[in-house]
Amino acid sequence: MERLPRIVDDSGVNALVIERIIADEATARAERFLGSPTVRVDGIDVDPHASAGHGVGLSCRLYRTETGLQGTPPDEWIMRALRQLTT
């Protein structure tokens, strides 16, 4: 969460960062939540490999990147998703 305002600023996109707490399984299913942390831009997961129906629920999330597993999505994924808003 602490990186997001900087990434948004660096992208040059006028976007609002909203933190949402998913506190129970029912909400996780309703939101198709893939685990924490999940970053979405305009409702779309920044992970290019995300499957909206796979692994939904309260859990910790890992991201498969070119350099291995990470606990947060790479800045580049978030930046790319933000820039797609303007195209």
N, C-alpha and C positions, 0 to 999 in steps of 0.2 A: 504494500500500500504506500509506503514512503517513497518509492521510486516513481509512482505513476504521475504525480504533478510535474516532475521534471521531464518525463518522457512526453507528456502532452505539450508542455511548453516548447520542447525541442522539435516537435513535429510541425509546429506552426498552425495547428488546427485548433479552432476555438471549440473546446470540448469540456464538459463538466465531468469530474470524477465523483462517482457515487459509490459508497461502500454499503454493501447489503450483507446482513447477517442471516445465514441459513441455519436455523437452530434445531430443526427436527426433520425426521425422515419424510413426513408428509409434504413439507415445503420443498425439500430436496427433490422429491419426485415431481411435484407440480412445476418446479422451475427447471427440471432436467439438469440438475446440478451435478457436475462431474467430479466434485471434490474441491478441497481447499488447498491452495488458492485457485479460483477461477477468475479469469479476466475476460470480459466481453466488451466489444465495441459495437454500439448500436444493436445490442442483443445477440451478436454473433461471437462465438468463442474465438479467441485469437490463435488458438492452436490449430494449425492446418490439418492435423491428424485427428481432431476431436470427432467423436461419434456421439451425437446427441442422445442416443438410446442406450449406449453401452456404459456400464459402471456408474449409473446414477445413484447417488446417495451421499450420506455423510461419511467422508473419508478424507485422508490426506491425498494429495494429488502429486504425481510426478510427470514431468514433461520430457518426452524423447526428443533430443536435439542432435544435431550433427556431432556434438562433442560429448554426448552421453546424457544420462538422466540428470535433470535439474529439478529443484523444488519450486521454481517459479518460471513463468514463461520468459524467454529471452526478450530483451528490450526491442530487438529488431522485429519480432512478431507483433508486438503492440504498436510500434511505429508504423508498420506496414498496414495494419488494420485501421489506424487513425487516418492515414493518408488516403486510403480507399474511400473514405467518406467524402473527399473532395473531388473524386473522379466521376 
